[in-house]
Every structure is written in structure tokens, then in C-alpha cells.
Amino acid sequence: MQHLIYFIRKYRYFLLFILLEILAFYFTIQHHSYHQSKFVNSANFISGGLYNKVNSINEYFHLKTENQLLNEENARLKNQLEIIQTAKNDSIYIVIDTTYNIQKYEYTVAKVINNNFVKRNNYLTINKGTNKGISPELGVVNSKGIIGVVKNVSAKFATVLSILNSNSKINVRLKNSNHFGSLIWNGNDYNYVQIIDFPRQAKLKKGDTIITGGKSAIFPEGISVGTIHNIVLKNHQYHQINVKLFNDMSAIGQVQIVKNLQKEEQINLEEKSNNE
């Protein structure tokens, strides 16, 4: 208290000057409409700028939540689109339903919590497991393309066999033709994968887009993979085709797990035919 009294006594003339300036400014604003309007506009400008900054900061800290909501909405839209597309292909016009005999694929949003991409055999870990209906042999994608295939599952988590794995082999094709091949990884650069088994008749060129072929029961047809970077020929055959991935496999966040609702029926029928 003594320090406060000492401060006031020491700076009493300066404090009195500030007080008189404030009063003069107040009376000027109150009795002159022009000054009043200018003051209000200035105050609104300052407060508006401040609110804008605060809002920007709040939006930044809520980006994670917004991204999660957008991914969930994207999955819902894909589910609905799958229903409509299946009905269209079957020439059936129906009200949207999610019964197995109509919808072929179901999408579930998950987050990658661990990602290996520099080893020879890489895996990812996602935060969804059996308690969310996740099981082995489900495809994993995101908005840019394929990620891998679910390998092992626990109650709350699952590991994903990355496309950057020597054991990964995925059916793909040219976007502009029906020529198919197999997508593998040679273990060198995580930005590039390779295609083998492309027929000699296929006309390939740098920049051609590669998509999933749809011949497996895991991935839907048409999921993006990447573009042809270069082509290696050997004995007039396609020896190796290097593909630049659309995805940056070192920075995978939100993903979608693709469940083929007709997979069991398809596999059982194919196994029956193979055993005959």
C-alpha cells in the first residue's frame, strides 16, 4: 500500500495530466458527432481485427476436429454413392438402403497412429479394430489413393500391410484401357512403386494414370494409384514400370477402410469353381 501511495505522490502531476486528457477526449467525442463517428469506426475496426485474429486462432485449433468431421462425411457420401452406383449398374431404381444385397462396399474412417515407410517391409497402425467391425483383408485408402491392406486386428487397433511392402501385390490397370498388371514395391524409394506382368500389347507412356483393377475382392475398381514415371524394356517386353504415387506415404493421416460386403460370397464361389 505504501508503494502505491508513493507512486501516486511521485507521479501525481503526470497522472493528473492523463486524467484530464481522457476527460477532454471524452467530452469531445460526446459533443461532436463527427468525432464520435470516427471514434466508433476506429473502435469497430480495432475490435473487428482483434475478433478476426481470435477467430483465426480458434479455427486453427479446431482444424483437427473439422478434418475428422470431413473424413466421416466423406465416408458417408462414399457409402451412399456406392449404393446408388450398384443400383444403377443393376438397372434397379430403389430408395437408398444399406442391406448387403444392394450396397457392395462400406467405408469406415480411421486414423494412422504409426507409419513405417523406410524399411523393406512396412506396416501402418490404425486406431480402429474388431470393436468397429474391422477384420483382416480389408482395403485401406484415402482421398489420394490406395494405402494397403489390413493384416492383423485387435479390439481397438489394426495393422496395415503397406503398399511399400515386399509382400504387397495389388491388381491394377491403366485408366484409359483394360490392360491389367500387378503393383509391387522394389524397396528403393517410398515415392515410387512398380508394375509387373503388363502385356506387351498395352500401349504405355509416361504420365498415364494407374488405378485399381477391381479383379480382387479387396479394392473397388478405379481407386487412384499414381502416374507412370518411366518404363524399362527388356527383350521388347515391359520389364519394369515405375509409378509415381499420388500419396505421400511418409505423411498419412486419416484413412478409410473399405469393406466388401459381397466378398465372402465371391470367394466361396471362386473356391468352389477352382475345386471342381
Backbone as JSON, one array per atom type, in Angstrom:
{
  "sequence": "MQHLIYFIRKYRYFLLFILLEILAFYFTIQHHSYHQSKFVNSANFISGGLYNKVNSINEYFHLKTENQLLNEENARLKNQLEIIQTAKNDSIYIVIDTTYNIQKYEYTVAKVINNNFVKRNNYLTINKGTNKGISPELGVVNSKGIIGVVKNVSAKFATVLSILNSNSKINVRLKNSNHFGSLIWNGNDYNYVQIIDFPRQAKLKKGDTIITGGKSAIFPEGISVGTIHNIVLKNHQYHQINVKLFNDMSAIGQVQIVKNLQKEEQINLEEKSNNE",
  "N": [[0.83, -1.2, 0.0], [1.92, 1.21, 0.8], [3.81, 1.54, -1.2], [2.18, 2.01, -3.38], [0.96, 4.44, -2.67], [3.24, 6.03, -2.61], [3.99, 5.91, -5.29], [1.82, 7.24, -6.52], [2.06, 9.77, -5.4], [4.54, 10.53, -6.34], [4.21, 10.6, -9.12], [2.06, 12.31, -9.47], [1.39, 14.64, -10.91], [1.75, 13.91, -13.55], [-0.12, 11.81, -13.75], [-2.42, 13.27, -13.25], [-2.45, 14.84, -15.53], [-2.86, 12.88, -17.53], [-5.42, 12.02, -16.79], [-6.94, 14.35, -17.22], [-6.61, 14.6, -19.97], [-7.97, 12.33, -20.86], [-10.59, 12.99, -20.01], [-11.01, 15.3, -21.53], [-10.91, 14.22, -24.08], [-13.11, 12.52, -23.95], [-15.3, 14.33, -23.59], [-15.09, 15.7, -25.98], [-15.71, 13.72, -27.88], [-18.35, 13.13, -27.1], [-19.76, 15.48, -27.65], [-19.48, 16.14, -30.31], [-20.55, 15.02, -33.29], [-19.19, 14.21, -35.56], [-16.57, 13.54, -34.64], [-17.36, 11.56, -32.88], [-18.41, 9.57, -34.59], [-16.12, 8.92, -36.01], [-14.57, 7.87, -33.97], [-16.09, 5.64, -33.18], [-16.01, 4.12, -35.53], [-13.28, 3.63, -35.68], [-12.91, 2.19, -33.34], [-14.51, -0.02, -33.91], [-13.1, -1.03, -36.05], [-10.67, -1.78, -34.84], [-11.57, -3.6, -32.87], [-12.86, -5.39, -34.53], [-10.71, -6.38, -36.06], [-9.3, -7.59, -34.0], [-11.13, -9.57, -33.14], [-11.2, -11.05, -35.47], [-8.6, -12.09, -35.57], [-8.63, -13.63, -33.22], [-10.64, -15.42, -33.93], [-9.39, -16.7, -36.09], [-7.32, -18.0, -34.76], [-8.81, -19.73, -33.15], [-10.03, -21.26, -35.15], [-7.8, -22.53, -36.19], [-7.01, -24.21, -34.06], [-9.16, -25.86, -34.07], [-9.0, -27.31, -36.35], [-8.29, -30.02, -36.43], [-10.55, -31.33, -35.43], [-12.42, -30.51, -37.35], [-11.34, -31.67, -39.67], [-11.65, -34.37, -39.03], [-14.44, -34.56, -38.98], [-14.98, -33.96, -41.65], [-13.79, -36.14, -42.93], [-15.36, -38.23, -41.96], [-17.8, -37.49, -43.03], [-17.16, -37.72, -45.71], [-16.8, -40.48, -45.9], [-19.43, -41.33, -45.39], [-20.72, -40.25, -47.64], [-19.45, -41.7, -49.66], [-20.4, -44.23, -49.06], [-23.14, -43.88, -49.6], [-22.97, -43.2, -52.31], [-21.97, -45.57, -53.32], [-24.13, -47.26, -52.93], [-26.03, -46.1, -54.68], [-24.65, -46.32, -57.13], [-24.38, -49.08, -57.42], [-27.04, -49.83, -57.6], [-27.67, -48.51, -59.98], [-26.03, -49.85, -61.83], [-27.22, -52.31, -61.77], [-29.57, -51.79, -62.94], [-31.7, -51.09, -61.31], [-34.03, -49.16, -59.67], [-34.21, -47.7, -56.71], [-35.07, -46.9, -53.28], [-32.57, -45.48, -51.19], [-30.72, -47.84, -49.45], [-29.05, -49.91, -47.01], [-28.69, -52.59, -47.06], [-27.13, -55.79, -47.55], [-27.54, -56.93, -50.05], [-27.67, -54.88, -51.79], [-25.84, -52.68, -51.4], [-22.39, -52.72, -52.08], [-19.84, -51.99, -51.11], [-18.49, -50.78, -48.02], [-17.51, -48.02, -46.08], [-15.21, -47.06, -43.57], [-14.01, -44.65, -41.34], [-10.69, -44.04, -40.19], [-7.71, -43.41, -38.21], [-4.27, -43.03, -38.84], [-1.86, -44.09, -36.61], [0.68, -44.93, -36.4], [3.4, -45.18, -38.61], [5.36, -46.8, -40.88], [7.81, -46.41, -43.37], [10.31, -46.6, -44.5], [11.52, -49.02, -44.37], [12.14, -52.39, -45.65], [9.91, -53.99, -45.56], [7.05, -52.61, -44.84], [4.69, -51.4, -42.4], [1.56, -50.01, -41.27], [-0.21, -48.61, -38.48], [-3.52, -48.41, -37.38], [-6.26, -46.74, -35.7], [-8.58, -48.29, -35.3], [-10.44, -51.26, -34.65], [-11.58, -54.65, -34.07], [-13.8, -54.0, -32.56], [-15.02, -52.07, -34.02], [-15.84, -53.34, -36.24], [-13.76, -54.06, -37.93], [-11.68, -56.2, -39.83], [-9.2, -58.66, -40.9], [-7.75, -58.45, -44.25], [-9.03, -56.27, -45.46], [-9.37, -53.44, -47.58], [-7.41, -50.41, -47.51], [-7.62, -46.98, -47.92], [-7.2, -43.52, -48.96], [-8.13, -40.1, -49.66], [-6.44, -39.62, -51.79], [-5.6, -42.04, -52.83], [-4.65, -45.59, -52.86], [-3.6, -47.27, -49.84], [-2.98, -49.64, -48.42], [-3.46, -53.0, -47.11], [-5.49, -54.38, -44.58], [-3.93, -56.24, -42.04], [-3.41, -57.58, -39.36], [-5.57, -57.66, -36.49], [-6.74, -56.17, -33.48], [-8.81, -55.52, -30.58], [-9.08, -52.7, -30.52], [-7.31, -51.71, -32.37], [-5.51, -51.95, -35.54], [-3.18, -53.45, -37.8], [-1.7, -52.5, -40.88], [-0.81, -53.81, -43.93], [1.39, -52.21, -45.79], [1.46, -50.68, -49.09], [4.04, -50.32, -49.6], [5.65, -52.7, -49.25], [7.3, -55.79, -49.47], [5.7, -57.99, -49.67], [3.35, -57.13, -50.67], [0.96, -57.14, -53.24], [-0.96, -55.97, -55.68], [-3.81, -55.83, -57.74], [-3.9, -53.87, -60.63], [-4.68, -51.42, -63.2], [-4.44, -49.7, -66.4], [-5.84, -46.48, -66.61], [-7.04, -45.6, -68.94], [-7.51, -47.86, -70.44], [-8.16, -51.44, -70.69], [-6.05, -53.02, -69.84], [-4.28, -55.01, -67.6], [-2.18, -55.29, -64.65], [0.25, -56.09, -62.05], [0.76, -54.52, -58.96], [3.68, -53.78, -57.23], [6.46, -53.38, -54.88], [9.8, -52.33, -55.0], [11.43, -51.7, -52.92], [13.1, -49.49, -52.87], [12.55, -46.53, -53.23], [10.23, -44.65, -51.43], [8.41, -43.09, -52.73], [7.81, -44.17, -55.12], [6.35, -46.93, -56.82], [6.16, -50.19, -58.42], [5.07, -51.76, -61.49], [4.34, -54.94, -62.67], [4.01, -57.66, -65.05], [2.5, -56.55, -67.09], [0.85, -56.75, -70.19], [2.43, -57.1, -73.4], [1.07, -55.95, -75.45], [-0.13, -53.71, -74.49], [-0.32, -50.19, -74.7], [1.78, -48.02, -73.41], [2.7, -44.94, -71.83], [4.7, -42.27, -70.51], [3.28, -40.57, -67.79], [0.73, -41.65, -67.93], [-2.21, -42.61, -66.15], [-2.59, -44.75, -63.35], [-4.84, -47.05, -61.92], [-6.77, -48.94, -59.48], [-7.6, -52.32, -60.38], [-9.89, -53.82, -59.84], [-10.21, -56.55, -59.9], [-9.73, -58.06, -57.68], [-11.14, -59.05, -54.48], [-10.9, -57.09, -52.67], [-10.21, -54.28, -53.12], [-12.22, -51.68, -54.52], [-12.87, -51.09, -58.0], [-11.04, -48.59, -59.77], [-9.81, -46.97, -57.84], [-7.44, -44.48, -57.15], [-3.93, -44.65, -57.95], [-1.35, -43.78, -59.05], [0.88, -42.1, -61.38], [2.53, -43.11, -64.42], [5.99, -43.07, -64.28], [8.45, -43.81, -65.52], [9.51, -46.22, -68.02], [10.84, -49.45, -68.28], [12.29, -51.46, -70.67], [12.82, -54.85, -71.76], [14.07, -57.19, -73.89], [12.08, -56.47, -75.7], [9.88, -56.48, -74.1], [7.73, -55.36, -71.4], [9.65, -54.76, -68.83], [9.91, -53.45, -66.34], [7.82, -51.1, -64.79], [7.8, -47.98, -63.55], [6.02, -46.22, -61.13], [4.85, -43.13, -60.09], [3.62, -42.33, -57.01], [0.4, -41.0, -56.07], [-0.08, -40.49, -53.43], [1.68, -39.22, -50.6], [3.55, -41.26, -48.94], [4.88, -40.95, -46.59], [3.48, -39.29, -45.01], [0.8, -39.93, -43.91], [-2.43, -39.51, -42.73], [-5.57, -39.35, -41.94], [-7.54, -42.14, -42.9], [-9.51, -44.42, -44.92], [-11.26, -47.38, -44.39], [-12.04, -50.05, -46.42], [-14.7, -52.13, -46.86], [-15.73, -55.0, -48.42], [-18.84, -55.98, -48.91], [-19.83, -58.14, -50.24], [-17.85, -59.93, -50.41], [-17.36, -62.47, -49.18], [-19.26, -64.14, -50.41], [-18.37, -63.99, -53.08], [-15.73, -65.08, -52.89], [-16.23, -67.66, -51.92], [-17.66, -68.75, -54.07], [-15.69, -68.64, -56.09], [-13.73, -70.32, -55.02], [-15.15, -72.7, -54.98], [-15.46, -73.14, -57.72], [-12.78, -73.47, -58.45], [-12.18, -75.84, -57.2], [-13.58, -77.76, -58.52]],
  "CA": [[0.0, 0.0, 0.0], [2.83, 2.35, 0.86], [4.42, 1.7, -2.53], [1.18, 2.61, -4.26], [0.85, 5.86, -2.29], [4.48, 6.69, -3.04], [3.93, 6.03, -6.76], [0.86, 8.28, -6.87], [2.63, 11.07, -5.0], [5.68, 10.84, -7.21], [3.78, 10.87, -10.5], [0.71, 12.87, -9.38], [1.15, 15.62, -11.97], [1.62, 13.15, -14.82], [-1.39, 11.09, -13.7], [-3.47, 14.28, -13.41], [-2.44, 15.21, -16.96], [-3.52, 11.78, -18.28], [-6.84, 12.04, -16.45], [-7.54, 15.49, -17.9], [-6.64, 14.28, -21.4], [-9.07, 11.38, -21.07], [-11.85, 13.73, -19.87], [-11.16, 16.17, -22.7], [-11.22, 13.37, -25.22], [-14.48, 12.02, -23.74], [-16.25, 15.4, -23.88], [-15.02, 15.99, -27.42], [-16.45, 12.67, -28.57], [-19.75, 13.21, -26.75], [-20.42, 16.69, -28.13], [-19.24, 16.32, -31.73], [-20.98, 13.79, -33.97], [-18.14, 13.76, -36.49], [-15.55, 12.84, -33.86], [-17.97, 10.35, -32.33], [-18.5, 8.56, -35.63], [-14.76, 8.47, -36.29], [-14.13, 7.03, -32.85], [-16.8, 4.36, -33.26], [-15.47, 3.37, -36.66], [-11.94, 3.16, -35.31], [-13.07, 1.14, -32.33], [-15.02, -1.21, -34.6], [-12.01, -1.57, -36.86], [-9.72, -2.45, -33.95], [-12.2, -4.78, -32.26], [-13.09, -6.36, -35.61], [-9.44, -7.03, -36.34], [-8.98, -8.46, -32.87], [-12.02, -10.73, -33.21], [-10.78, -11.85, -36.62], [-7.41, -12.82, -35.15], [-9.05, -14.65, -32.25], [-11.36, -16.44, -34.68], [-8.4, -17.47, -36.86], [-6.63, -18.88, -33.82], [-9.76, -20.79, -32.78], [-10.19, -22.15, -36.3], [-6.58, -23.35, -36.3], [-7.03, -25.26, -33.05], [-10.28, -26.76, -34.34], [-8.79, -27.97, -37.63], [-8.29, -31.47, -36.24], [-11.95, -31.77, -35.33], [-13.06, -30.29, -38.64], [-10.85, -32.69, -40.6], [-12.29, -35.63, -38.66], [-15.84, -34.49, -39.44], [-14.98, -34.02, -43.11], [-13.49, -37.52, -43.33], [-16.55, -39.05, -41.66], [-18.81, -37.13, -44.04], [-16.69, -38.31, -46.97], [-17.11, -41.91, -45.84], [-20.89, -41.48, -45.54], [-21.05, -39.98, -49.03], [-18.98, -42.84, -50.45], [-21.36, -45.33, -48.82], [-24.35, -43.59, -50.35], [-22.65, -43.28, -53.73], [-21.83, -47.0, -53.65], [-25.49, -47.79, -53.02], [-26.64, -45.59, -55.91], [-23.93, -46.85, -58.28], [-24.73, -50.5, -57.54], [-28.41, -49.88, -58.11], [-27.64, -48.08, -61.37], [-25.44, -50.92, -62.63], [-28.17, -53.43, -61.82], [-30.8, -51.27, -63.55], [-32.75, -51.12, -60.3], [-34.25, -47.84, -59.1], [-34.68, -48.02, -55.36], [-34.75, -45.97, -52.21], [-31.26, -45.83, -50.63], [-30.76, -48.83, -48.37], [-27.7, -50.41, -46.74], [-28.7, -54.05, -46.96], [-26.0, -56.36, -48.26], [-27.83, -57.29, -51.44], [-27.69, -53.67, -52.61], [-24.56, -51.99, -51.28], [-21.26, -53.64, -52.19], [-18.71, -51.56, -50.28], [-18.77, -49.94, -46.86], [-16.3, -47.27, -45.73], [-15.07, -46.67, -42.17], [-12.9, -43.71, -41.15], [-9.72, -44.37, -39.14], [-6.54, -42.54, -38.18], [-2.97, -43.72, -38.76], [-1.15, -43.68, -35.4], [2.09, -45.3, -36.58], [3.62, -45.35, -40.05], [6.72, -47.13, -41.34], [7.89, -46.25, -44.83], [11.7, -46.66, -44.96], [12.01, -50.39, -44.29], [11.82, -53.22, -46.82], [8.53, -54.44, -45.36], [6.48, -51.57, -43.99], [3.33, -51.53, -41.87], [0.96, -48.87, -40.59], [-1.16, -48.96, -37.42], [-4.68, -47.53, -37.35], [-6.93, -46.76, -34.39], [-9.86, -49.0, -35.33], [-10.24, -52.71, -34.59], [-12.75, -55.51, -34.18], [-14.98, -53.38, -31.95], [-15.64, -51.22, -35.04], [-16.14, -54.17, -37.4], [-12.58, -54.21, -38.8], [-11.14, -57.56, -39.89], [-8.11, -58.76, -41.89], [-8.03, -58.47, -45.69], [-9.84, -55.13, -45.91], [-8.57, -52.41, -48.22], [-7.25, -49.12, -46.82], [-7.4, -45.93, -48.91], [-7.56, -42.17, -48.54], [-8.66, -39.31, -50.77], [-5.49, -39.59, -52.89], [-5.36, -43.35, -53.43], [-4.55, -46.77, -52.0], [-2.6, -47.27, -48.77], [-2.56, -51.0, -48.14], [-4.48, -53.99, -46.76], [-5.47, -54.73, -43.16], [-3.24, -57.5, -41.81], [-3.8, -58.13, -38.07], [-6.55, -56.8, -35.81], [-7.08, -56.35, -32.08], [-10.1, -54.92, -30.29], [-9.12, -51.26, -30.79], [-6.31, -51.31, -33.36], [-5.23, -52.88, -36.64], [-2.0, -53.16, -38.6], [-1.99, -52.46, -42.31], [0.28, -54.14, -44.84], [1.53, -51.06, -46.69], [1.85, -50.97, -50.47], [5.51, -50.31, -49.54], [5.99, -53.96, -48.57], [7.65, -56.78, -50.5], [4.62, -58.99, -49.76], [2.17, -56.49, -51.25], [0.75, -57.35, -54.67], [-2.32, -55.47, -55.89], [-4.25, -55.76, -59.13], [-4.11, -52.51, -61.13], [-4.82, -51.31, -64.65], [-4.4, -48.37, -66.99], [-7.14, -45.8, -66.52], [-7.63, -45.42, -70.26], [-7.64, -49.13, -71.17], [-8.46, -52.59, -69.84], [-4.86, -53.83, -69.63], [-4.05, -55.16, -66.17], [-0.88, -55.71, -64.17], [0.34, -56.25, -60.59], [1.51, -53.45, -58.31], [4.61, -54.26, -56.2], [7.43, -52.36, -54.47], [11.16, -52.89, -55.03], [12.12, -51.37, -51.68], [14.08, -48.41, -53.04], [12.07, -45.17, -52.97], [8.83, -44.74, -50.99], [7.55, -42.3, -53.61], [7.6, -44.91, -56.37], [6.09, -48.37, -56.82], [6.39, -50.77, -59.73], [4.06, -52.64, -62.06], [4.85, -56.07, -63.45], [3.01, -58.51, -65.71], [1.7, -55.85, -68.08], [1.0, -57.4, -71.5], [3.21, -56.37, -74.39], [0.16, -55.23, -76.34], [-0.57, -52.45, -73.87], [0.41, -49.02, -75.13], [2.04, -47.21, -72.24], [3.55, -43.76, -71.99], [4.92, -41.51, -69.29], [2.15, -39.72, -67.42], [-0.52, -42.42, -67.88], [-2.72, -42.82, -64.8], [-2.83, -46.13, -62.92], [-5.9, -47.2, -60.91], [-7.03, -50.33, -59.1], [-8.27, -53.03, -61.47], [-11.18, -54.35, -59.44], [-10.3, -58.01, -60.05], [-9.67, -58.69, -56.37], [-12.33, -58.82, -53.65], [-10.48, -56.17, -51.6], [-10.36, -52.88, -53.52], [-13.11, -51.37, -55.64], [-12.21, -50.65, -59.22], [-10.96, -47.16, -60.01], [-9.12, -46.21, -56.8], [-6.22, -43.9, -57.71], [-2.63, -45.17, -57.51], [-0.33, -42.81, -59.42], [1.12, -41.96, -62.82], [3.75, -43.76, -64.9], [7.16, -42.18, -64.26], [9.29, -44.26, -66.64], [9.27, -47.6, -68.45], [12.07, -50.19, -68.59], [12.02, -52.56, -71.6], [13.81, -55.91, -71.84], [13.64, -58.13, -74.94], [10.83, -55.95, -76.27], [8.8, -56.7, -73.13], [7.74, -54.42, -70.28], [10.37, -55.39, -67.73], [9.51, -52.76, -65.11], [7.15, -49.81, -64.98], [7.86, -47.22, -62.3], [4.82, -45.38, -60.96], [4.92, -42.09, -59.03], [2.39, -42.39, -56.23], [-0.31, -39.77, -55.73], [0.07, -40.32, -51.99], [2.97, -39.11, -49.91], [3.42, -42.34, -47.97], [5.53, -40.57, -45.34], [2.61, -38.36, -44.28], [-0.56, -40.45, -43.99], [-3.2, -39.19, -41.53], [-6.87, -40.0, -41.96], [-7.74, -43.13, -43.96], [-10.82, -45.09, -44.94], [-11.18, -48.83, -44.51], [-13.05, -50.47, -47.39], [-15.2, -53.49, -46.61], [-16.53, -55.56, -49.5], [-19.94, -56.71, -48.27], [-20.12, -59.33, -51.04], [-16.58, -60.63, -50.55], [-17.47, -63.88, -48.8], [-19.99, -64.84, -51.47], [-17.5, -64.07, -54.25], [-14.61, -66.0, -52.63], [-16.77, -69.02, -51.83], [-17.99, -69.2, -55.42], [-14.45, -68.85, -56.82], [-13.1, -71.52, -54.48], [-15.93, -73.84, -55.45], [-15.13, -73.36, -59.13], [-11.42, -73.96, -58.53], [-12.12, -77.21, -56.68], [-14.33, -78.68, -59.38]],
  "C": [[0.86, 1.26, 0.0], [3.49, 2.62, -0.49], [3.46, 2.37, -3.5], [1.03, 4.1, -3.97], [2.08, 6.64, -2.74], [4.47, 6.92, -4.56], [3.0, 7.15, -7.17], [1.41, 9.67, -6.53], [3.74, 11.49, -5.95], [5.25, 11.27, -8.6], [2.4, 11.54, -10.55], [0.41, 13.85, -10.51], [0.96, 14.92, -13.34], [0.28, 12.42, -14.87], [-2.56, 12.05, -13.86], [-3.58, 14.7, -14.87], [-3.15, 14.14, -17.8], [-5.01, 11.79, -18.05], [-7.54, 13.18, -17.19], [-7.62, 15.26, -19.41], [-7.78, 13.33, -21.72], [-10.42, 12.08, -21.01], [-12.08, 14.64, -21.08], [-11.53, 15.37, -23.94], [-12.66, 12.88, -25.15], [-15.5, 13.1, -24.11], [-16.25, 15.79, -25.35], [-15.84, 14.99, -28.22], [-17.95, 12.82, -28.34], [-20.47, 14.38, -27.41], [-20.19, 16.98, -29.6], [-19.53, 15.02, -32.46], [-19.92, 13.25, -34.92], [-17.06, 12.96, -35.76], [-16.08, 11.53, -33.29], [-18.02, 9.23, -33.36], [-17.12, 8.01, -35.97], [-14.25, 7.53, -35.2], [-14.79, 5.65, -32.91], [-16.25, 3.5, -34.38], [-14.1, 2.8, -36.35], [-12.01, 2.03, -34.31], [-13.56, -0.15, -32.97], [-13.93, -1.87, -35.43], [-11.03, -2.37, -36.0], [-10.32, -3.72, -33.37], [-12.48, -5.85, -33.31], [-11.83, -7.11, -35.97], [-9.05, -8.0, -35.25], [-9.82, -9.73, -32.9], [-11.63, -11.65, -34.35], [-9.56, -12.7, -36.28], [-7.77, -13.95, -34.19], [-9.77, -15.79, -32.96], [-10.43, -17.32, -35.49], [-7.67, -18.45, -35.98], [-7.54, -20.05, -33.42], [-9.95, -21.79, -33.92], [-8.98, -23.07, -36.45], [-6.62, -24.51, -35.32], [-8.18, -26.24, -33.24], [-10.13, -27.49, -35.67], [-8.87, -29.48, -37.5], [-9.7, -32.02, -36.19], [-12.66, -31.63, -36.66], [-12.63, -31.34, -39.66], [-11.48, -34.05, -40.31], [-13.72, -35.67, -39.16], [-15.92, -34.61, -40.95], [-14.71, -35.44, -43.6], [-14.68, -38.45, -43.08], [-17.65, -38.76, -42.68], [-18.44, -37.72, -45.39], [-17.0, -39.79, -47.03], [-18.6, -42.16, -46.02], [-21.31, -41.26, -46.99], [-20.61, -41.11, -49.94], [-19.92, -44.03, -50.28], [-22.64, -45.11, -49.63], [-24.12, -43.69, -51.85], [-22.54, -44.73, -54.18], [-23.2, -47.64, -53.8], [-26.13, -47.39, -54.35], [-26.0, -46.22, -57.14], [-24.28, -48.31, -58.51], [-26.13, -50.66, -58.11], [-28.47, -49.52, -59.58], [-27.11, -49.19, -62.27], [-26.39, -52.1, -62.78], [-29.48, -53.03, -62.46], [-31.98, -51.35, -62.6], [-32.87, -49.72, -59.71], [-34.94, -48.03, -57.76], [-34.43, -46.85, -54.43], [-33.44, -46.44, -51.58], [-31.44, -46.75, -49.43], [-29.35, -49.34, -48.18], [-27.69, -51.92, -46.57], [-27.66, -54.63, -47.89], [-26.28, -56.66, -49.73], [-27.9, -56.07, -52.35], [-26.32, -52.98, -52.58], [-23.41, -53.0, -51.3], [-20.12, -53.28, -51.26], [-19.17, -50.65, -49.15], [-17.46, -49.29, -46.41], [-16.33, -46.87, -44.25], [-13.85, -45.78, -42.02], [-12.0, -44.18, -40.01], [-8.55, -43.4, -39.24], [-5.28, -43.39, -38.06], [-2.23, -43.18, -37.53], [0.31, -44.12, -35.42], [2.3, -45.65, -38.05], [5.08, -45.62, -40.34], [6.75, -47.01, -42.86], [9.32, -46.36, -45.37], [12.29, -48.07, -44.89], [11.69, -51.14, -45.58], [10.38, -53.7, -46.75], [7.86, -53.51, -44.34], [5.04, -51.85, -43.61], [2.87, -50.18, -41.31], [0.06, -49.42, -39.49], [-2.28, -47.93, -37.43], [-5.45, -47.73, -36.06], [-8.35, -47.33, -34.44], [-9.59, -50.5, -35.36], [-11.55, -53.47, -34.67], [-14.0, -54.89, -33.56], [-15.66, -52.38, -32.88], [-15.87, -52.01, -36.34], [-14.98, -54.38, -38.35], [-12.05, -55.63, -38.69], [-10.01, -57.59, -40.9], [-8.64, -58.78, -43.33], [-9.06, -57.42, -46.12], [-8.91, -54.09, -46.52], [-8.52, -51.14, -47.4], [-6.87, -48.08, -47.86], [-7.53, -44.57, -48.22], [-7.99, -41.39, -49.78], [-7.73, -39.29, -51.98], [-5.24, -40.96, -53.53], [-5.23, -44.47, -52.41], [-3.41, -46.63, -51.0], [-2.07, -48.67, -48.52], [-3.75, -51.88, -47.8], [-4.36, -54.33, -45.28], [-4.88, -56.13, -42.97], [-3.71, -58.18, -40.52], [-4.66, -57.13, -37.31], [-6.66, -57.18, -34.35], [-8.41, -55.64, -31.84], [-10.17, -53.46, -30.74], [-8.17, -50.81, -31.9], [-6.19, -52.36, -34.46], [-3.93, -52.46, -37.31], [-2.36, -53.31, -40.07], [-0.72, -52.8, -43.08], [0.36, -53.04, -45.88], [1.8, -51.52, -48.11], [3.38, -50.91, -50.6], [5.98, -51.52, -48.75], [6.24, -55.0, -49.66], [6.57, -57.84, -50.67], [3.34, -58.41, -50.36], [2.12, -56.73, -52.76], [-0.72, -57.06, -54.97], [-2.62, -55.37, -57.37], [-4.54, -54.33, -59.53], [-4.29, -52.55, -62.65], [-4.61, -49.87, -65.09], [-5.79, -47.74, -66.91], [-7.84, -45.73, -67.87], [-7.7, -46.7, -71.09], [-7.95, -50.23, -70.17], [-7.27, -53.53, -69.69], [-4.48, -53.81, -68.15], [-2.61, -55.57, -65.88], [-0.92, -55.84, -62.66], [1.24, -55.17, -60.02], [2.37, -54.05, -57.19], [5.5, -53.1, -55.79], [8.81, -53.0, -54.39], [12.0, -52.5, -53.82], [13.08, -50.21, -51.76], [13.57, -47.05, -52.57], [10.6, -45.24, -52.6], [7.88, -43.88, -51.82], [7.15, -43.05, -54.88], [7.32, -46.38, -56.1], [6.25, -48.87, -58.25], [5.21, -51.63, -60.17], [4.76, -53.71, -62.88], [3.67, -56.76, -64.13], [2.09, -57.72, -66.66], [1.91, -56.51, -69.44], [1.74, -56.5, -72.5], [2.32, -55.52, -75.28], [-0.28, -53.87, -75.78], [0.31, -51.29, -74.33], [0.56, -48.06, -73.95], [2.89, -46.0, -72.6], [3.66, -43.05, -70.65], [3.74, -40.58, -69.03], [0.82, -40.42, -67.4], [-0.91, -42.68, -66.42], [-3.0, -44.29, -64.54], [-3.87, -46.13, -61.82], [-6.03, -48.67, -60.54], [-7.88, -51.0, -60.16], [-9.62, -53.58, -61.13], [-11.32, -55.85, -59.58], [-10.21, -58.74, -58.72], [-10.95, -58.37, -55.6], [-12.03, -57.81, -52.55], [-10.75, -54.72, -51.98], [-11.42, -52.73, -54.6], [-12.3, -50.97, -56.86], [-12.17, -49.12, -59.28], [-10.33, -46.33, -58.92], [-7.77, -45.74, -57.36], [-4.97, -44.55, -57.12], [-1.55, -44.12, -57.78], [-0.21, -42.7, -60.93], [2.45, -42.62, -63.2], [4.89, -42.74, -64.97], [8.15, -42.53, -65.37], [9.06, -45.74, -66.88], [10.6, -48.24, -68.82], [11.7, -51.39, -69.46], [13.16, -53.57, -71.56], [13.31, -56.97, -72.81], [12.27, -57.77, -75.49], [9.62, -56.24, -75.38], [8.88, -55.6, -72.06], [8.39, -55.1, -69.08], [9.97, -54.77, -66.39], [8.91, -51.41, -65.45], [7.14, -49.1, -63.63], [6.72, -46.22, -62.24], [5.04, -44.41, -59.81], [3.58, -42.06, -58.32], [1.74, -41.02, -56.07], [-0.14, -39.45, -54.25], [1.51, -40.06, -51.59], [2.92, -40.11, -48.76], [4.14, -42.05, -46.65], [4.63, -39.69, -44.48], [1.15, -38.78, -44.45], [-1.28, -40.17, -42.67], [-4.49, -39.96, -41.46], [-6.96, -40.97, -43.14], [-9.16, -43.67, -43.89], [-10.61, -46.57, -45.19], [-12.35, -49.3, -45.36], [-13.43, -51.92, -47.13], [-16.1, -53.92, -47.75], [-17.61, -56.45, -48.88], [-20.32, -57.98, -49.02], [-18.89, -60.22, -51.19], [-16.71, -62.13, -50.27], [-18.18, -64.69, -49.88], [-19.11, -65.04, -52.7], [-16.39, -65.09, -54.06], [-15.1, -67.44, -52.58], [-17.09, -69.58, -53.21], [-16.72, -69.51, -56.22], [-13.73, -70.1, -56.33], [-13.82, -72.8, -54.92], [-15.6, -74.18, -56.89], [-13.72, -73.93, -59.28], [-11.28, -75.42, -58.09], [-12.84, -78.22, -57.56], [-13.42, -79.33, -60.43]]
}
